[in-house]
Structures are given as structure tokens and as C-alpha cells.
Amino acid sequence: MKYGFVIDNRKCIGCHACTTACKSEHDVPVGVNRTWVKQVEKGEFPDTRRLFSVMRCNHCTDAPCVEICPTEALYVREDGIVDFDKDRCIGCKSCMQACPYDALYIDPETKTAAKCNYCAHRIDVGLEPACVNVCPEHAIISGDMDNPETEIAQLLARQQVSVRKAEKGTHPNLFYIDADQASLNPSATANTGEFLWNSQSMGVGHFAKEAEKMAFSNGDVVTAILEANKQYDTAGNIAKNGPQKSVEVLMGKEARRVYDTPSKGILWGWEVSGYIWTKAISSGAFLVPFLALIFGWASVEPELQWWSVGLGITFLVATGILLVMDLDQPKRFAYVLLRPHWGSWLVKGGYSITLYGGLLTLIGAALFFDWTSVLSLANWITAGAAVVVAIYTAFLFAQAKGRDFWQSPSLALHMLVHSLMAGAAAFALLTLFMETSASWTSYLTNLMFATIGFNLLTLLLELTTTHPTEDAKRTVNMIIKGRYARLFYLGVIGLGNLLPIGLLLFGGSPIMLGLAGALVLLGIYCTEHIWVEAPQRIPLS
């Protein structure tokens, strides 16, 4: 048994009865939707056509939201319905990043994830979903696709159907008859701003569109569009023709959205960028003296070992605080460890951080009590844990299949390099406040040279290698030519990499080394801010 939907676009009249029925059945708050009807216009007056596409959860056979959920709040039932348990949800928003179809949202009242669940409570008592019952044109067909006698199975056998983003490999169970890519593909139309019935004065959950609110308060639609877009196109790049581009979309020179849901905005904000930064410092603070110790590159005095443990624990605690801050249900943060879904890299990362913190504490105890035999073995195990802590987020991002740019195979290398850079930079700053040997200072200088060079090479590979999808290419374009270009070239390349190299080349004093370290840390944060935020500006629906 496998339930699915067929949306017959030959019949849909865009009446929004399905949206209304869904909201009534599930008491869905204003500003978010489990089901909605996207409307796109094609052509130029008077030769125009309006397309209607019902958008909702695709109840994928290989649902990425289920794979990434750390607490099994999302799960696949035996009948193929992807359902959720709000009592287990911690509000981490990972499922929203993983869904390529923008089907999930954070309920502003419960602060937990929600979506279409196929009206599972109705299915269990032999009824059809509310949207199917209310549709006046029978444009929504539901049922068991494995039963050849059902209407949906017969339609799938007779009609040519389309699915959204088949290349994602999720095997969606929502099919469209007579589909048009101008409506199904979010990149096919420009986001021309908010519209009459889907606009709201304030955002829901983590976003608030102040620009649109300010513009629409003036009652000027064209001004609203220009203010909302701020001369950027849908990928966040500066439009070649400036504001005129948005006006052309409005006036009908290309396919345009005329009804859509409000953008969910940036789901993972500064807290996520910050926690990647703090855990890079934490892991690097241990790895940098560990490498010096095992390879004999510098003498590592007991004072440096204590600083290594202290920095590692301090920034690991900061990492945990930022992780909890990003949750919409922060009181449930322990669910990651107590109710784990082992397929999620959030769980693996949570346990890695916990293990790393315990090992750092053990090393501190070994240093205090002079447990030499324990220290030798613990150093190696802790180094392995530090590497995992440094790179696990790359695998978490890879599970976020909705964001193509995060699927880069070099992301783990990117984070490992940042860990070593951050550790070396943190110790470089410490040279301003403590006495260090010449070998240690020389080691830090050489390590910063090497890691900065490797970081620049990694950035070059990530941004210049051929990207397989249009969304990934648009993200790269946003970084090197669009809204993030100034921050990338000035903050990341200039202040965070090239200027430190200059200070290291022509410096030599602790002040120069410390300043170089501070700039490297600034550059790492700028990089993580861009890498986290930019892919989230690509529309998914």
C-alpha cells in the first residue's frame, strides 16, 4: 500500500478551496500553509494564460526530511504517508532545509514543524483528505497507488504525469497532469514581491519582511516590488537593468507569479554561522598543539596544553549555547541525545560534541594529576573526536537536499581547514598575553601561512568547479557577483586571507601575529556567514 496524490491541472480553477479546507481541518495559523495554490501568468496581454499548481508535501518514498530529523519527529507510515509528531520536534528547522519542495514550516503557535500529513486521521477511519472532498472540480485525486482498481492508479497508468525536481532522487508521490515548468520550477519565474491575499504585515517564525511592510503601507505596488527586491533578482544578484527588471516582470513581459506563499526567509541565521565558527575554534585549539607535539614541529609546554583544553571547552560550551539558541523549542534540546534518530548527522554531531567535551575534561584531569599514561592515549582519541566535530556539519548540510550549494564534496575539507586556521589564529592572539617560545611562534606563523593558502585553494575549487544544478550556479553567482560579493571580496579574501598573509610576511612581532590571527578569525566568520545564508535565498517553491 502506498498513498499518493494526482493534481489534474486540466481541471484546477484556482479557487483555493483546498487551501481553505486544509486550514479548517488542521487549524493552520494565518501566514503559513500546508496546502496552497501557486498561480503563474504567461504571455502578454491579451494573449495570456494563468497556471494553477497545488503545492504541498510530496510524501516522498525517500523523504530527506525524515532522514535528517534528529528526533524521529518525522516518520514514514506503512502506507507511505509522511507524518509528524509535534511532541518530539525540537524546532531545529533541518527538515525545512532538507525538503526540496518547501513543504514544511514552523507553526508560529506550537513552535514545531508541520506540513501536509495526508489527513492521516481521516485515512485511518476510511475517509479521504479534506482537500479532496472539497475540490469542486475533482482536480485532486488521492488513493492507494499500489491498488490497480483505484482511480489514482488508473490515472497514473493512462496519463503522462510530471513530478517536481525528479533529479533530487526523493521519488515524490505527488504527480501533476498537464504540468507547466513555469509553475512547477521556482527558478522559472521571478519573485515580484508580496501579493494581495498572501501578504502579511509581519513574518511568521524566523522571518519578518520589513521592506515589504513599509512599501505596501504606502499603497504603491510598483514601489513595493522595487523596495522588496532592492534591485536584486530572485537569486540575490544585482539585476543587470536595475529596478526596470522588476517593473518588466510586473507589466507582463515574461512569466510571472501572481499568487504565492510568503517566503520563509533565512531559516538558519547568525546562530548557525556562529556555532560553526566556535566549534572550528574549539576543535582547532586542540588539533594545533597536538600536531606540533606528535610531529615535533614545536615544543608544547604544559601552559600551552592547559590553554588548549581551556579554549577547547570554552568554545565548545559556546557552540552548545548557539545550537540551543537556534532551536524553536530550546527546552527540548536534550531530545537529540535522549530520543535520537541515528540516521541524522545532527544526532551524530551532538554525540561527537558531547564525547569531545568529555575527552577534553579527561585530558584536563590527566594534566592536573599527572596521569602520563592516560594522557598519551587520550590525546589521540581526542584528536579524532576533534576532527569529527570540525567536519560533521558538512555531512549535515549534505543531508539538507533542498540546498544544492551545500552538496559540495569539498565542504568537509573546507571545514577542516577552517578548524586548523581558527586554532592557529586563536593561539596567535594569545601570544599578545603570554610568553611563548620561538619555535612555537615560528610554528604558528608557518601553520597560518599553510592553512590560509590551502583555504584560498579550497575556496577557488568550491566556486570555480562546474556545479551540476542551476540553483548551485545561482548561489555561486550571488557570492562572486551579487549581494554577497562585497563581503566576500573585502571580508573573506581581503581582510580574512590576503591581509593576514601580508602581516605575517612583513611582521614578526607578537602584535603583528596577533592582529593576523584576529583578521583570520574575522574572515572565517564572514565565510561561514555567506556559505550558510546565501543558499537559503534560492526559492524552493
N, C-alpha and C positions, 0 to 999 in steps of 0.2 A: 504493500500500500504506500502510495506517495501522492500527497496532495499538492496541487498547483493551481495557478491562475492562467486564464487566457483573457487578454484585453482585445476586444474586437473593435479596432479603430474605424471600421466601416459604419459602426452603429453609434459610437460615442458622440453625444451632442454637447459635452462640456457643461452639464447642468450642475455639477458639484454635489449631486445627491449622495454619492458615495462618501465624499468628504464629511458631509453633514451627518450621515448615518453613523460613520465611524466615530466622530466626535461624541455623538449622543450615546452610543453603545459603551464607549470606554471612558467617558467623561474626560476627554482630551482637552487640556487647557488652551486658551487663546494664545496664538503665536507659534504653536508647534502642531505638527500633523503626523498621523500615522499613514494616512492616505490623502493624496491631493492630486489635482488635475493641472498639469502644466499646459500652458497654451502658447503656441508659437504661430506667428503670421509670416507667410511667404508671399513674395510677389510685390508689385507696385500698383497702387490704385489706378484703375478699377479692377485690375486682374490680380486678385489676391485670394489666398486660401488660409483658413485657420485650422491648425492641427491641435488635437487634444490627445494627451498622453497621461494615463493614470499612473502615478508614481507611488511606490510602496516597497516594503520588504520583498525581496525576490525568493525568499525561503530556499536558499542555495543548498544544493546537495553537499558541497564542500564549503560550508559557511565560514569565512575568515573571522567573523565576529565571534563565533563560538570558539575558534582556535585560540584567539588572543585573550579572551576573557579570563582574568586570573582567579575568579571565584566560582566558576560554573554557573553564574547568574544567567547566562545564555546557554541553551542546550537544544539539541535536535530530538524531537519526539520520534517514536517508532513509525508514525505515519508521515514523517518528513517535514512536519511543521517546525519552524524555528521559533521557540518560545522563550520567555524570560521569567526570572524570579526576582522581583524588585527587592525582596528582603535580603538577598545575597549581594546585591550590587553595591559597589563602593564608589561609584561615580568617577571612575578613572578616565573615561571617555576613549579608552583604547578601541572599543568596538566601533565607535564612530569613525575613527581613523582607519580601521580595517575594512569597513564596508565601502565597496566601490560605488554604491548606489545611493549614498546619502540617506539611508532609510531610518537611521536611529537618531534620537535626540535625547537631551536631558530634560526630564519633566521638571518644570520650574517649581512644582509644589512638593514632590517627593524627593527631588534631587537625585533621582536614579534614572538609568537608561530605560527607554521604552521604544516600541515600534509596533508595526502590524504583527499580530500573532495569529492571523488567520481566524480570528474569533474562535479560538480553540475551545472555549467554554460552550459555545454553540455547537461546534462539531461533535463534542463529546455526548451531546443529547440528541444528535441526529438532525440538527438544523444547519442551514447554510450561513456563511458570513453575512453580516448586516449589509455590507455594501452590495452584495449580490442580490439580496432580497429587494433592496430599494431602487436599484437601477431601472429606469423606465424603459430602456431600450434593450435590455438583456445584453449589454456590451461587456459585462464581467461574468465570466464563466468559471466556476470552481468545481473541484471534484477530484476523485482518485484517478490519476493518470495511468496507473497500472491496470485498471479495470477496463477492458476494451468496450464494455457496454455503456460507459459513461459518456456524456456529451463532450466533455473536455478531451477524452482520449480519441474520440472520433474526429473532433476538430483538428487535433494535432496530427492525425493520420492523413487528413484530406487537404488541409490548408498549409500554405507556406507561411512560416512564422519567423519572427526575429526575437532576439534577446538583447539586453543591454550589456555591453562590454564583455562579450564572449571570450575575449583574449585574456581575461583575468583568471580563467580556469575555475571559476566558482560553480559552474553548472547550475545557473539560475533556473528556478521553476516558475518564473513569470514570463509568459510569452505574449507577443503582440502580433496581431493580424493587420496587414496593411500599414506597417510602421514606416515612419519617415525619420531618417537620421537627423534631420534638422531639429527634431523634437527630442529624440532619444539621446543624442550625443550632446552633452552640456557645452562642449567646445565649439559647437556649430553655430551658436548664437551668442551675441554679446549681452552682458548683463547691463541693461539700461536703467537699472535703479529699482526702487520700490514702485508698486502699482496700487491702484485704488483699494482693492479689497485684501491685499496681503501685506500692506504696510502697517507698522505699529510704532508708537512713539518711543518705546524703549525696547531693547533687545531682550531675549529670553536666555537665561543661563549665563554663559560666559561672554556674551557679546552685547554691545549696545551701539547702534548706528547713529551716532550723534550728528554726523554730517547730513544724513537724510532727514533726520528730525528737524534740524534747523532749516533746511531748504524747503521742505514741504510745509513748514509753518507759514512760509511766505505765499503759498498757493501757486507757485510758479513751477510747472512740471519740468520745463527745459532747464531752469536754474537748478532744480533738484537733481536732475541727471548729471549736470556738469559738476555740481558740488559733491555728489556722492562718488563719482568716478575720479574727480580731481585730475582729469586729463590722462587717466590710466585706462588701459583696456582690461579685459577680463583676466588676463594673466598678470596684471600688475605692472605692465610695461608702459612707458610713456608713449602715448598714441602718436603716430607719425604726423597726423594732421591736427593734433591738439584736440580742443573741445569740439571742433567741427565733426570729428568722427562720431561722437555720441549723438549729435544732432541728426546726422545722416541716418543712423540706426533708428532714431525716433521717427523720422519722416518717411521711412519705408523703403530705403534703397537696398536693403538686404533682409534676410530672415531675422526676426526679432522676437524676443519674449514679450508677451503681453500679460501673462499671469504666471507667477512662480511663487515659491515659498521664500520667506526671508532667509538670508544667509545665516548660517550658524557661526560665522566668524572664525577667529583663531581659537581652536579648542585647547591646544597646548601652548600656553603663553610663556612668560618670563620664568615661571617656576620650573618648567621643564628644561629650558635653556640653562637656568641656574643650577639645577641638580646635575646636569651633565658636566657642567663646569666644576662644581665642588667635588664630584666623585673622581674627575680627572686629577684634581689636585691631591685628593686623598690617596688614590692608587699610586700616583706618581711619586708622592712623598716617601713611599716605601720602596718602590722599584729603583729609584735613582741611587740611593746609598747601597741597595742590595747589589746592583750591577757593579758598582765601584768595589764592593767587598769581594765578590766572587771572581772578578777578573783582575783584581789588583790594580785598578786604574787610579785609585786614590786611597789614602788612609782614612778610615771611618772611625773617628773617636767615639767613645761612649756618649758624649754630649750630643753628637750628630744622630746616634741611634735613638736617643730619647726624643730629639726633635722629630725624627721620622715617625715614631709612634704617636707623639703628641699631635702632629699635623694630620696624620692619617685618621686618628679618632675624631679630632675636631671637625674636619671637613666631611667625615662620614656622617657625623651627627647632623651637620648642616644639610647633607644630602637627604637624610631621612625626614628632616623637618620640611624641606621643599617638596618632597614627594607627598607627604601628608597634606600640605597646603593646597596642592593641586587637585586633591580629591573633592568631589562634591558631597561625599559622605565621609568626612575625615575621621569620625568616631569609629568607623568600620575598618580602619587601615589594617588591623590585625587579621582580618579575614584572609589577606594574601597568604599569611603563614598558617592560619588555622583551618581554612577551608580552601586549600589550593587546587587549582587545575594545572597539572604538571606540564600540559602542552603549551602553556603561556610563558613567554620569556619575562613577563612581569614577576611571576612566581619564582622562576629560576634566578632572576636578578635579586629579588627580595631575600631569598635564602643565601645567595652569594654575598650580599652586603652584610647579612647577619653573621655568616661564617667569618668573613673578613674582619669584622669588628671584634669577634671573639678571639681570633688569632692575634690581632694587634694587642689585645689585652693580655693574652698569654705571653707575648714577647716582652711586654712591659713588666710582667711579673718575673719573667726569666732574667731580665736585666737587673731588676731590683734585688732578687735573691741569688743572683749569680749562678743560674742553672745553665751552665755552659753546654751540656749535652742536649738539653731541651732546645736551647737557642738555635743550634745548628740545623736541626731538622725542621723546627718551626719556621725558620727563615725561608726555606724552600717551599713549604706548603703555603705560607702566607704570600709569597711571590706569585704562585699560581692563582691564588684567590684574587690577588690584586689585578692580575691580567684579565680575569673573568669580569671583575667589577668594572674595569675600564672599558670593555668592549661589548658587554651583553646588550646594551641599549641598541647597538647596530642590528642585532637579531630581533629585538622587539620592534624596531622600525620596519624591518623586513616583513614582519607579520602584519603591519599596517598596509594592507594591499591597496587601499584606496589612494595612497600617496606614492605615485610612481617614482619620484626622485629618491625616495628612501630605499628603493630596491637596489641601490648601487652595491656591487660586490666589494667595493673598496672602502665601505663605510666602517667596517671593523678596524681596518688598518688606520684609517683617519682618526678613530678614537684612541687607538693605542699610541699613535704618535703624539696626540694631544696630551695623553697622560704623562708621557716622558717629558714633553715640553713644559707642562704645568708643574711637575715635580721639580725639574731643574730651575724653573723660574721662581718657585716658592723658596727654594734654598738660596737662590741668588739674592732675593730680597732679605733673607736672614743674615747675609754677610754684612749688612749695614748695622746689625745689632750684636754680633758675636764675633769672636776671634776664630779664624779658620786657617788651616794650613795652606801653603802654596799649592800643594798637589790637589787639594780639594777645590780651590778656586780655579785652577787650570782645568780640572775635570769638568766642573760646571760650565766653564766657557766653551770647551770643546763639545760638550753634550748639547748645549744650546745651539751652537753652530750646526751640528749634525741634524738635530731634530727640526730646526727651522728650515733647513734645506730640504729635508725629506717631506716636511709639511707642505712646502711650496710645490714640490713634485706631485704630492698626493692631490692637492687642490687642482693642479693642472690636469691630472688624469680624470678627476671627477667631472670637471667642467668641459673638457675638450673631447673626450671619447664619445663615440656615437651612442646616443640614447635611443632605446628601442621604441619609445612611445612619444606621442605628441605632447602629452602633459609634462613628461620629464624635460623635453626640449624647451617648453614654455617656461618651466621653472628655472632652467639654466639661463635663458634669455632674460628673465626677471632679475637674476643675480648680477649678470655682467653688463646688461644694457638698460634694465628697467628700474623699478622703485628701490631696489637694494644696491644698485651699482655704486652710489656714493659711499655707503657704509662699507661695501666690500673692498673697494679700491683704497679708500682712506683708512678705515678702521682695521680691516683684516690684512691687506697687503702692505700698506704703508706703515701705519703705527705698530701693527702686530707682528710684522716679519722683517721688512727691509730696514726700518729704523733701528730695531734691536741689533741687527747684523752690523750696522754702522757703528753703534755704540760699543759693541764687542771688538770690532776691528781697531777703532781709534781710541778705545778707552784703556782699561786695565785696572782702574781703581775700583774699590768696593761700591762707590757711588754710581759709576757707570754700569757695573754689573747689576746692581740693584735696580736701577732705572730700566735697564734692558729687561729684567725679569718682570717688572710691573707692566711694561708695554706688551710683553708676550702674553701675560695673563689677560690683559685687555683684549688683545687680538683673538685669543681663544674664545672668550665670551662672545665677541662680535660674530665670529664664525658660527658658533653654535646657535646664536640667535637667528641668523639668516637661515641656516640649514633646517632649523625646527619650524620657523614661521613661513618661509617662502612657499614650500609645497602645499601648505594649508590654504593658500589663496587661489588654488586651482579649483574651480567648481566641480562638484561630483554629480549634480542633477540638473 
